[in-house]
Amino acid sequence: MNTREAVRAEALFASCLQASQRPADAEVRAAVVDTLGRLGETGCAGEVAGEFGDHPESAAHRMTWALDMVSRSYRD
C-alpha cells in the first residue's frame, strides 16, 4: 500500500458511507473526494485515530473494509 491509498482509505473510513450500502466504485471515489475536501488529510487521520481509541474492534473492521474498497475502486 502506498501513501495515496492510505489517505484515501482514511477518507473513506471518515465518510458517511457504510459497508451495508454496498457502494459502487463511483460512490466510493466521490465520498473520498468529498471527505478530503471537508476534513483534509489531517482531519481524516484524526477521525480514524479517535475511532480506534474509542471503538478499536469496530474501527479495525471498518478500516479493513475501507482499504478493500479503495483498492477495488481505484484500480486501473
PDB file of N, CA, C and O in Angstrom:
ATOM      1  N   MET A   1       0.843  -1.172   0.000  1.00  0.00           N
ATOM      2  CA  MET A   1       0.000   0.000   0.000  1.00  0.00           C
ATOM      3  C   MET A   1       0.891   1.239   0.000  1.00  0.00           C
ATOM      4  O   MET A   1       1.907   1.297   0.693  1.00  0.00           O
ATOM      5  N   ASN A   2       0.488   2.215  -0.786  1.00  0.00           N
ATOM      6  CA  ASN A   2       1.244   3.454  -0.804  1.00  0.00           C
ATOM      7  C   ASN A   2       0.507   4.532  -0.008  1.00  0.00           C
ATOM      8  O   ASN A   2      -0.611   4.320   0.463  1.00  0.00           O
ATOM      9  N   THR A   3       1.146   5.679   0.131  1.00  0.00           N
ATOM     10  CA  THR A   3       0.580   6.769   0.920  1.00  0.00           C
ATOM     11  C   THR A   3      -0.747   7.245   0.358  1.00  0.00           C
ATOM     12  O   THR A   3      -1.667   7.535   1.122  1.00  0.00           O
ATOM     13  N   ARG A   4      -0.865   7.331  -0.939  1.00  0.00           N
ATOM     14  CA  ARG A   4      -2.110   7.779  -1.565  1.00  0.00           C
ATOM     15  C   ARG A   4      -3.268   6.851  -1.196  1.00  0.00           C
ATOM     16  O   ARG A   4      -4.365   7.314  -0.883  1.00  0.00           O
ATOM     17  N   GLU A   5      -3.019   5.546  -1.235  1.00  0.00           N
ATOM     18  CA  GLU A   5      -4.057   4.583  -0.857  1.00  0.00           C
ATOM     19  C   GLU A   5      -4.437   4.732   0.611  1.00  0.00           C
ATOM     20  O   GLU A   5      -5.614   4.648   0.964  1.00  0.00           O
ATOM     21  N   ALA A   6      -3.451   4.952   1.456  1.00  0.00           N
ATOM     22  CA  ALA A   6      -3.718   5.110   2.884  1.00  0.00           C
ATOM     23  C   ALA A   6      -4.579   6.346   3.148  1.00  0.00           C
ATOM     24  O   ALA A   6      -5.517   6.291   3.942  1.00  0.00           O
ATOM     25  N   VAL A   7      -4.266   7.449   2.492  1.00  0.00           N
ATOM     26  CA  VAL A   7      -5.047   8.682   2.662  1.00  0.00           C
ATOM     27  C   VAL A   7      -6.473   8.469   2.167  1.00  0.00           C
ATOM     28  O   VAL A   7      -7.427   8.902   2.814  1.00  0.00           O
ATOM     29  N   ARG A   8      -6.620   7.817   1.043  1.00  0.00           N
ATOM     30  CA  ARG A   8      -7.961   7.539   0.518  1.00  0.00           C
ATOM     31  C   ARG A   8      -8.748   6.644   1.468  1.00  0.00           C
ATOM     32  O   ARG A   8      -9.936   6.873   1.695  1.00  0.00           O
ATOM     33  N   ALA A   9      -8.095   5.628   2.024  1.00  0.00           N
ATOM     34  CA  ALA A   9      -8.769   4.730   2.954  1.00  0.00           C
ATOM     35  C   ALA A   9      -9.187   5.474   4.220  1.00  0.00           C
ATOM     36  O   ALA A   9     -10.277   5.236   4.739  1.00  0.00           O
ATOM     37  N   GLU A  10      -8.348   6.360   4.719  1.00  0.00           N
ATOM     38  CA  GLU A  10      -8.714   7.157   5.885  1.00  0.00           C
ATOM     39  C   GLU A  10      -9.907   8.047   5.572  1.00  0.00           C
ATOM     40  O   GLU A  10     -10.802   8.203   6.402  1.00  0.00           O
ATOM     41  N   ALA A  11      -9.925   8.631   4.380  1.00  0.00           N
ATOM     42  CA  ALA A  11     -11.052   9.478   3.986  1.00  0.00           C
ATOM     43  C   ALA A  11     -12.331   8.662   3.878  1.00  0.00           C
ATOM     44  O   ALA A  11     -13.386   9.105   4.332  1.00  0.00           O
ATOM     45  N   LEU A  12     -12.253   7.494   3.292  1.00  0.00           N
ATOM     46  CA  LEU A  12     -13.441   6.646   3.187  1.00  0.00           C
ATOM     47  C   LEU A  12     -13.910   6.224   4.572  1.00  0.00           C
ATOM     48  O   LEU A  12     -15.108   6.230   4.855  1.00  0.00           O
ATOM     49  N   PHE A  13     -12.974   5.861   5.426  1.00  0.00           N
ATOM     50  CA  PHE A  13     -13.283   5.498   6.810  1.00  0.00           C
ATOM     51  C   PHE A  13     -14.058   6.628   7.485  1.00  0.00           C
ATOM     52  O   PHE A  13     -15.034   6.372   8.190  1.00  0.00           O
ATOM     53  N   ALA A  14     -13.634   7.874   7.277  1.00  0.00           N
ATOM     54  CA  ALA A  14     -14.239   9.039   7.921  1.00  0.00           C
ATOM     55  C   ALA A  14     -15.520   9.505   7.231  1.00  0.00           C
ATOM     56  O   ALA A  14     -16.215  10.383   7.743  1.00  0.00           O
ATOM     57  N   SER A  15     -15.833   8.929   6.084  1.00  0.00           N
ATOM     58  CA  SER A  15     -17.024   9.337   5.342  1.00  0.00           C
ATOM     59  C   SER A  15     -18.277   8.733   5.959  1.00  0.00           C
ATOM     60  O   SER A  15     -18.208   7.930   6.890  1.00  0.00           O
ATOM     61  N   CYS A  16     -19.419   9.136   5.420  1.00  0.00           N
ATOM     62  CA  CYS A  16     -20.689   8.593   5.915  1.00  0.00           C
ATOM     63  C   CYS A  16     -21.095   7.309   5.196  1.00  0.00           C
ATOM     64  O   CYS A  16     -22.101   6.700   5.560  1.00  0.00           O
ATOM     65  N   LEU A  17     -20.340   6.883   4.184  1.00  0.00           N
ATOM     66  CA  LEU A  17     -20.666   5.623   3.509  1.00  0.00           C
ATOM     67  C   LEU A  17     -20.522   4.452   4.480  1.00  0.00           C
ATOM     68  O   LEU A  17     -19.644   4.442   5.343  1.00  0.00           O
ATOM     69  N   GLN A  18     -21.394   3.483   4.319  1.00  0.00           N
ATOM     70  CA  GLN A  18     -21.358   2.293   5.156  1.00  0.00           C
ATOM     71  C   GLN A  18     -21.194   1.055   4.281  1.00  0.00           C
ATOM     72  O   GLN A  18     -21.657   1.023   3.141  1.00  0.00           O
ATOM     73  N   ALA A  19     -20.539   0.051   4.818  1.00  0.00           N
ATOM     74  CA  ALA A  19     -20.358  -1.209   4.088  1.00  0.00           C
ATOM     75  C   ALA A  19     -21.704  -1.805   3.709  1.00  0.00           C
ATOM     76  O   ALA A  19     -21.839  -2.404   2.642  1.00  0.00           O
ATOM     77  N   SER A  20     -22.697  -1.647   4.568  1.00  0.00           N
ATOM     78  CA  SER A  20     -24.017  -2.214   4.303  1.00  0.00           C
ATOM     79  C   SER A  20     -24.695  -1.592   3.085  1.00  0.00           C
ATOM     80  O   SER A  20     -25.633  -2.169   2.535  1.00  0.00           O
ATOM     81  N   GLN A  21     -24.225  -0.415   2.660  1.00  0.00           N
ATOM     82  CA  GLN A  21     -24.776   0.241   1.474  1.00  0.00           C
ATOM     83  C   GLN A  21     -24.259  -0.390   0.185  1.00  0.00           C
ATOM     84  O   GLN A  21     -24.813  -0.165  -0.891  1.00  0.00           O
ATOM     85  N   ARG A  22     -23.204  -1.172   0.302  1.00  0.00           N
ATOM     86  CA  ARG A  22     -22.570  -1.801  -0.851  1.00  0.00           C
ATOM     87  C   ARG A  22     -22.350  -0.772  -1.966  1.00  0.00           C
ATOM     88  O   ARG A  22     -22.874  -0.920  -3.069  1.00  0.00           O
ATOM     89  N   PRO A  23     -21.563   0.278  -1.664  1.00  0.00           N
ATOM     90  CA  PRO A  23     -21.401   1.370  -2.621  1.00  0.00           C
ATOM     91  C   PRO A  23     -20.659   0.951  -3.889  1.00  0.00           C
ATOM     92  O   PRO A  23     -19.769   0.102  -3.861  1.00  0.00           O
ATOM     93  N   ALA A  24     -21.047   1.566  -4.987  1.00  0.00           N
ATOM     94  CA  ALA A  24     -20.360   1.364  -6.265  1.00  0.00           C
ATOM     95  C   ALA A  24     -19.034   2.126  -6.230  1.00  0.00           C
ATOM     96  O   ALA A  24     -18.825   3.004  -5.392  1.00  0.00           O
ATOM     97  N   ASP A  25     -18.151   1.772  -7.152  1.00  0.00           N
ATOM     98  CA  ASP A  25     -16.835   2.414  -7.216  1.00  0.00           C
ATOM     99  C   ASP A  25     -16.944   3.935  -7.308  1.00  0.00           C
ATOM    100  O   ASP A  25     -16.197   4.651  -6.642  1.00  0.00           O
ATOM    101  N   ALA A  26     -17.859   4.423  -8.119  1.00  0.00           N
ATOM    102  CA  ALA A  26     -18.021   5.879  -8.279  1.00  0.00           C
ATOM    103  C   ALA A  26     -18.463   6.529  -6.968  1.00  0.00           C
ATOM    104  O   ALA A  26     -18.052   7.649  -6.664  1.00  0.00           O
ATOM    105  N   GLU A  27     -19.290   5.841  -6.196  1.00  0.00           N
ATOM    106  CA  GLU A  27     -19.720   6.375  -4.901  1.00  0.00           C
ATOM    107  C   GLU A  27     -18.553   6.432  -3.917  1.00  0.00           C
ATOM    108  O   GLU A  27     -18.437   7.379  -3.139  1.00  0.00           O
ATOM    109  N   VAL A  28     -17.705   5.434  -3.953  1.00  0.00           N
ATOM    110  CA  VAL A  28     -16.526   5.413  -3.086  1.00  0.00           C
ATOM    111  C   VAL A  28     -15.610   6.576  -3.439  1.00  0.00           C
ATOM    112  O   VAL A  28     -15.169   7.316  -2.560  1.00  0.00           O
ATOM    113  N   ARG A  29     -15.326   6.735  -4.726  1.00  0.00           N
ATOM    114  CA  ARG A  29     -14.444   7.835  -5.153  1.00  0.00           C
ATOM    115  C   ARG A  29     -15.037   9.195  -4.789  1.00  0.00           C
ATOM    116  O   ARG A  29     -14.311  10.088  -4.352  1.00  0.00           O
ATOM    117  N   ALA A  30     -16.335   9.358  -4.962  1.00  0.00           N
ATOM    118  CA  ALA A  30     -16.989  10.625  -4.616  1.00  0.00           C
ATOM    119  C   ALA A  30     -16.916  10.881  -3.110  1.00  0.00           C
ATOM    120  O   ALA A  30     -16.679  12.012  -2.686  1.00  0.00           O
ATOM    121  N   ALA A  31     -17.116   9.852  -2.311  1.00  0.00           N
ATOM    122  CA  ALA A  31     -17.043  10.009  -0.857  1.00  0.00           C
ATOM    123  C   ALA A  31     -15.637  10.388  -0.419  1.00  0.00           C
ATOM    124  O   ALA A  31     -15.469  11.207   0.484  1.00  0.00           O
ATOM    125  N   VAL A  32     -14.628   9.801  -1.047  1.00  0.00           N
ATOM    126  CA  VAL A  32     -13.237  10.127  -0.726  1.00  0.00           C
ATOM    127  C   VAL A  32     -12.957  11.595  -1.037  1.00  0.00           C
ATOM    128  O   VAL A  32     -12.394  12.312  -0.210  1.00  0.00           O
ATOM    129  N   VAL A  33     -13.344  12.036  -2.216  1.00  0.00           N
ATOM    130  CA  VAL A  33     -13.110  13.436  -2.610  1.00  0.00           C
ATOM    131  C   VAL A  33     -13.847  14.384  -1.675  1.00  0.00           C
ATOM    132  O   VAL A  33     -13.282  15.378  -1.219  1.00  0.00           O
ATOM    133  N   ASP A  34     -15.115  14.074  -1.387  1.00  0.00           N
ATOM    134  CA  ASP A  34     -15.916  14.928  -0.515  1.00  0.00           C
ATOM    135  C   ASP A  34     -15.320  15.017   0.885  1.00  0.00           C
ATOM    136  O   ASP A  34     -15.196  16.106   1.446  1.00  0.00           O
ATOM    137  N   THR A  35     -14.956  13.880   1.441  1.00  0.00           N
ATOM    138  CA  THR A  35     -14.443  13.853   2.811  1.00  0.00           C
ATOM    139  C   THR A  35     -13.092  14.542   2.903  1.00  0.00           C
ATOM    140  O   THR A  35     -12.835  15.268   3.864  1.00  0.00           O
ATOM    141  N   LEU A  36     -12.225  14.328   1.924  1.00  0.00           N
ATOM    142  CA  LEU A  36     -10.944  15.038   1.927  1.00  0.00           C
ATOM    143  C   LEU A  36     -11.162  16.538   1.784  1.00  0.00           C
ATOM    144  O   LEU A  36     -10.437  17.332   2.385  1.00  0.00           O
ATOM    145  N   GLY A  37     -12.143  16.924   1.001  1.00  0.00           N
ATOM    146  CA  GLY A  37     -12.448  18.343   0.846  1.00  0.00           C
ATOM    147  C   GLY A  37     -12.957  18.978   2.134  1.00  0.00           C
ATOM    148  O   GLY A  37     -12.629  20.126   2.435  1.00  0.00           O
ATOM    149  N   ARG A  38     -13.749  18.241   2.887  1.00  0.00           N
ATOM    150  CA  ARG A  38     -14.305  18.755   4.133  1.00  0.00           C
ATOM    151  C   ARG A  38     -13.316  18.723   5.292  1.00  0.00           C
ATOM    152  O   ARG A  38     -13.210  19.686   6.051  1.00  0.00           O
ATOM    153  N   LEU A  39     -12.590  17.610   5.425  1.00  0.00           N
ATOM    154  CA  LEU A  39     -11.748  17.407   6.605  1.00  0.00           C
ATOM    155  C   LEU A  39     -10.258  17.588   6.350  1.00  0.00           C
ATOM    156  O   LEU A  39      -9.501  17.885   7.274  1.00  0.00           O
ATOM    157  N   GLY A  40      -9.833  17.411   5.100  1.00  0.00           N
ATOM    158  CA  GLY A  40      -8.406  17.410   4.805  1.00  0.00           C
ATOM    159  C   GLY A  40      -7.766  16.118   5.290  1.00  0.00           C
ATOM    160  O   GLY A  40      -8.399  15.327   5.989  1.00  0.00           O
ATOM    161  N   GLU A  41      -6.521  15.909   4.920  1.00  0.00           N
ATOM    162  CA  GLU A  41      -5.825  14.681   5.306  1.00  0.00           C
ATOM    163  C   GLU A  41      -5.691  14.559   6.820  1.00  0.00           C
ATOM    164  O   GLU A  41      -5.891  13.482   7.381  1.00  0.00           O
ATOM    165  N   THR A  42      -5.355  15.663   7.475  1.00  0.00           N
ATOM    166  CA  THR A  42      -5.156  15.633   8.923  1.00  0.00           C
ATOM    167  C   THR A  42      -6.458  15.339   9.654  1.00  0.00           C
ATOM    168  O   THR A  42      -6.469  14.585  10.627  1.00  0.00           O
ATOM    169  N   GLY A  43      -7.549  15.926   9.191  1.00  0.00           N
ATOM    170  CA  GLY A  43      -8.841  15.683   9.813  1.00  0.00           C
ATOM    171  C   GLY A  43      -9.293  14.249   9.662  1.00  0.00           C
ATOM    172  O   GLY A  43      -9.855  13.669  10.590  1.00  0.00           O
ATOM    173  N   CYS A  44      -9.050  13.672   8.491  1.00  0.00           N
ATOM    174  CA  CYS A  44      -9.406  12.264   8.279  1.00  0.00           C
ATOM    175  C   CYS A  44      -8.603  11.367   9.209  1.00  0.00           C
ATOM    176  O   CYS A  44      -9.146  10.449   9.823  1.00  0.00           O
ATOM    177  N   ALA A  45      -7.310  11.641   9.308  1.00  0.00           N
ATOM    178  CA  ALA A  45      -6.456  10.846  10.202  1.00  0.00           C
ATOM    179  C   ALA A  45      -6.912  10.981  11.644  1.00  0.00           C
ATOM    180  O   ALA A  45      -6.875  10.011  12.401  1.00  0.00           O
ATOM    181  N   GLY A  46      -7.338  12.166  12.028  1.00  0.00           N
ATOM    182  CA  GLY A  46      -7.841  12.382  13.382  1.00  0.00           C
ATOM    183  C   GLY A  46      -9.111  11.584  13.656  1.00  0.00           C
ATOM    184  O   GLY A  46      -9.276  11.020  14.738  1.00  0.00           O
ATOM    185  N   GLU A  47     -10.003  11.539  12.677  1.00  0.00           N
ATOM    186  CA  GLU A  47     -11.229  10.750  12.821  1.00  0.00           C
ATOM    187  C   GLU A  47     -10.907   9.268  13.003  1.00  0.00           C
ATOM    188  O   GLU A  47     -11.496   8.589  13.845  1.00  0.00           O
ATOM    189  N   VAL A  48      -9.970   8.783  12.205  1.00  0.00           N
ATOM    190  CA  VAL A  48      -9.562   7.375  12.305  1.00  0.00           C
ATOM    191  C   VAL A  48      -8.962   7.104  13.689  1.00  0.00           C
ATOM    192  O   VAL A  48      -9.321   6.126  14.344  1.00  0.00           O
ATOM    193  N   ALA A  49      -8.060   7.964  14.123  1.00  0.00           N
ATOM    194  CA  ALA A  49      -7.418   7.772  15.427  1.00  0.00           C
ATOM    195  C   ALA A  49      -8.445   7.775  16.554  1.00  0.00           C
ATOM    196  O   ALA A  49      -8.369   6.961  17.475  1.00  0.00           O
ATOM    197  N   GLY A  50      -9.398   8.688  16.478  1.00  0.00           N
ATOM    198  CA  GLY A  50     -10.428   8.761  17.506  1.00  0.00           C
ATOM    199  C   GLY A  50     -11.264   7.492  17.580  1.00  0.00           C
ATOM    200  O   GLY A  50     -11.558   6.997  18.667  1.00  0.00           O
ATOM    201  N   GLU A  51     -11.640   6.976  16.433  1.00  0.00           N
ATOM    202  CA  GLU A  51     -12.440   5.751  16.410  1.00  0.00           C
ATOM    203  C   GLU A  51     -11.651   4.549  16.924  1.00  0.00           C
ATOM    204  O   GLU A  51     -12.189   3.701  17.637  1.00  0.00           O
ATOM    205  N   PHE A  52     -10.357   4.483  16.552  1.00  0.00           N
ATOM    206  CA  PHE A  52      -9.546   3.370  17.052  1.00  0.00           C
ATOM    207  C   PHE A  52      -9.369   3.476  18.564  1.00  0.00           C
ATOM    208  O   PHE A  52      -9.262   2.458  19.247  1.00  0.00           O
ATOM    209  N   GLY A  53      -9.336   4.694  19.090  1.00  0.00           N
ATOM    210  CA  GLY A  53      -9.238   4.873  20.537  1.00  0.00           C
ATOM    211  C   GLY A  53     -10.528   4.524  21.257  1.00  0.00           C
ATOM    212  O   GLY A  53     -10.504   3.935  22.337  1.00  0.00           O
ATOM    213  N   ASP A  54     -11.660   4.891  20.653  1.00  0.00           N
ATOM    214  CA  ASP A  54     -12.951   4.680  21.300  1.00  0.00           C
ATOM    215  C   ASP A  54     -13.555   3.301  21.034  1.00  0.00           C
ATOM    216  O   ASP A  54     -14.153   2.699  21.925  1.00  0.00           O
ATOM    217  N   HIS A  55     -13.401   2.816  19.831  1.00  0.00           N
ATOM    218  CA  HIS A  55     -14.046   1.556  19.412  1.00  0.00           C
ATOM    219  C   HIS A  55     -13.081   0.724  18.552  1.00  0.00           C
ATOM    220  O   HIS A  55     -13.324   0.546  17.358  1.00  0.00           O
ATOM    221  N   PRO A  56     -12.006   0.221  19.133  1.00  0.00           N
ATOM    222  CA  PRO A  56     -10.980  -0.445  18.318  1.00  0.00           C
ATOM    223  C   PRO A  56     -11.474  -1.647  17.518  1.00  0.00           C
ATOM    224  O   PRO A  56     -11.021  -1.867  16.395  1.00  0.00           O
ATOM    225  N   GLU A  57     -12.393  -2.423  18.079  1.00  0.00           N
ATOM    226  CA  GLU A  57     -12.844  -3.618  17.363  1.00  0.00           C
ATOM    227  C   GLU A  57     -13.655  -3.259  16.125  1.00  0.00           C
ATOM    228  O   GLU A  57     -13.463  -3.869  15.073  1.00  0.00           O
ATOM    229  N   SER A  58     -14.537  -2.305  16.222  1.00  0.00           N
ATOM    230  CA  SER A  58     -15.319  -1.925  15.043  1.00  0.00           C
ATOM    231  C   SER A  58     -14.491  -1.070  14.085  1.00  0.00           C
ATOM    232  O   SER A  58     -14.702  -1.123  12.874  1.00  0.00           O
ATOM    233  N   ALA A  59     -13.558  -0.288  14.609  1.00  0.00           N
ATOM    234  CA  ALA A  59     -12.702   0.532  13.748  1.00  0.00           C
ATOM    235  C   ALA A  59     -11.814  -0.350  12.874  1.00  0.00           C
ATOM    236  O   ALA A  59     -11.592  -0.041  11.703  1.00  0.00           O
ATOM    237  N   ALA A  60     -11.312  -1.431  13.431  1.00  0.00           N
ATOM    238  CA  ALA A  60     -10.466  -2.340  12.647  1.00  0.00           C
ATOM    239  C   ALA A  60     -11.265  -2.943  11.495  1.00  0.00           C
ATOM    240  O   ALA A  60     -10.756  -3.060  10.380  1.00  0.00           O
ATOM    241  N   HIS A  61     -12.493  -3.319  11.755  1.00  0.00           N
ATOM    242  CA  HIS A  61     -13.347  -3.887  10.707  1.00  0.00           C
ATOM    243  C   HIS A  61     -13.628  -2.834   9.634  1.00  0.00           C
ATOM    244  O   HIS A  61     -13.565  -3.132   8.441  1.00  0.00           O
ATOM    245  N   ARG A  62     -13.938  -1.602  10.053  1.00  0.00           N
ATOM    246  CA  ARG A  62     -14.233  -0.536   9.086  1.00  0.00           C
ATOM    247  C   ARG A  62     -13.004  -0.204   8.246  1.00  0.00           C
ATOM    248  O   ARG A  62     -13.128   0.038   7.046  1.00  0.00           O
ATOM    249  N   MET A  63     -11.816  -0.188   8.859  1.00  0.00           N
ATOM    250  CA  MET A  63     -10.604   0.120   8.094  1.00  0.00           C
ATOM    251  C   MET A  63     -10.311  -0.982   7.091  1.00  0.00           C
ATOM    252  O   MET A  63      -9.894  -0.692   5.970  1.00  0.00           O
ATOM    253  N   THR A  64     -10.516  -2.223   7.458  1.00  0.00           N
ATOM    254  CA  THR A  64     -10.330  -3.320   6.501  1.00  0.00           C
ATOM    255  C   THR A  64     -11.260  -3.133   5.313  1.00  0.00           C
ATOM    256  O   THR A  64     -10.845  -3.296   4.166  1.00  0.00           O
ATOM    257  N   TRP A  65     -12.515  -2.792   5.581  1.00  0.00           N
ATOM    258  CA  TRP A  65     -13.478  -2.524   4.509  1.00  0.00           C
ATOM    259  C   TRP A  65     -13.011  -1.350   3.651  1.00  0.00           C
ATOM    260  O   TRP A  65     -13.043  -1.425   2.422  1.00  0.00           O
ATOM    261  N   ALA A  66     -12.578  -0.268   4.298  1.00  0.00           N
ATOM    262  CA  ALA A  66     -12.141   0.934   3.562  1.00  0.00           C
ATOM    263  C   ALA A  66     -10.938   0.621   2.666  1.00  0.00           C
ATOM    264  O   ALA A  66     -10.893   1.052   1.514  1.00  0.00           O
ATOM    265  N   LEU A  67      -9.984  -0.114   3.183  1.00  0.00           N
ATOM    266  CA  LEU A  67      -8.809  -0.484   2.381  1.00  0.00           C
ATOM    267  C   LEU A  67      -9.208  -1.338   1.184  1.00  0.00           C
ATOM    268  O   LEU A  67      -8.725  -1.121   0.072  1.00  0.00           O
ATOM    269  N   ASP A  68     -10.084  -2.302   1.412  1.00  0.00           N
ATOM    270  CA  ASP A  68     -10.553  -3.160   0.316  1.00  0.00           C
ATOM    271  C   ASP A  68     -11.298  -2.343  -0.741  1.00  0.00           C
ATOM    272  O   ASP A  68     -11.083  -2.529  -1.939  1.00  0.00           O
ATOM    273  N   MET A  69     -12.164  -1.449  -0.299  1.00  0.00           N
ATOM    274  CA  MET A  69     -12.948  -0.643  -1.234  1.00  0.00           C
ATOM    275  C   MET A  69     -12.066   0.308  -2.037  1.00  0.00           C
ATOM    276  O   MET A  69     -12.278   0.482  -3.237  1.00  0.00           O
ATOM    277  N   VAL A  70     -11.090   0.919  -1.395  1.00  0.00           N
ATOM    278  CA  VAL A  70     -10.175   1.816  -2.104  1.00  0.00           C
ATOM    279  C   VAL A  70      -9.365   1.038  -3.128  1.00  0.00           C
ATOM    280  O   VAL A  70      -9.181   1.495  -4.257  1.00  0.00           O
ATOM    281  N   SER A  71      -8.885  -0.127  -2.740  1.00  0.00           N
ATOM    282  CA  SER A  71      -8.125  -0.960  -3.672  1.00  0.00           C
ATOM    283  C   SER A  71      -8.959  -1.311  -4.890  1.00  0.00           C
ATOM    284  O   SER A  71      -8.469  -1.261  -6.018  1.00  0.00           O
ATOM    285  N   ARG A  72     -10.210  -1.663  -4.667  1.00  0.00           N
ATOM    286  CA  ARG A  72     -11.093  -2.032  -5.768  1.00  0.00           C
ATOM    287  C   ARG A  72     -11.508  -0.830  -6.615  1.00  0.00           C
ATOM    288  O   ARG A  72     -11.513  -0.900  -7.844  1.00  0.00           O
ATOM    289  N   SER A  73     -11.852   0.259  -5.956  1.00  0.00           N
ATOM    290  CA  SER A  73     -12.422   1.418  -6.648  1.00  0.00           C
ATOM    291  C   SER A  73     -11.405   2.247  -7.420  1.00  0.00           C
ATOM    292  O   SER A  73     -11.772   2.989  -8.331  1.00  0.00           O
ATOM    293  N   TYR A  74     -10.144   2.127  -7.065  1.00  0.00           N
ATOM    294  CA  TYR A  74      -9.109   2.916  -7.730  1.00  0.00           C
ATOM    295  C   TYR A  74      -8.167   2.071  -8.589  1.00  0.00           C
ATOM    296  O   TYR A  74      -7.129   2.563  -9.032  1.00  0.00           O
ATOM    297  N   ARG A  75      -8.509   0.832  -8.823  1.00  0.00           N
ATOM    298  CA  ARG A  75      -7.631   0.016  -9.674  1.00  0.00           C
ATOM    299  C   ARG A  75      -7.705   0.536 -11.101  1.00  0.00           C
ATOM    300  O   ARG A  75      -8.748   1.009 -11.551  1.00  0.00           O
ATOM    301  N   ASP A  76      -6.622   0.444 -11.779  1.00  0.00           N
ATOM    302  CA  ASP A  76      -6.562   0.961 -13.162  1.00  0.00           C
ATOM    303  C   ASP A  76      -6.534  -0.160 -14.169  1.00  0.00           C
ATOM    304  O   ASP A  76      -6.484   0.092 -15.373  1.00  0.00           O
TER     305      ASP A  76
END
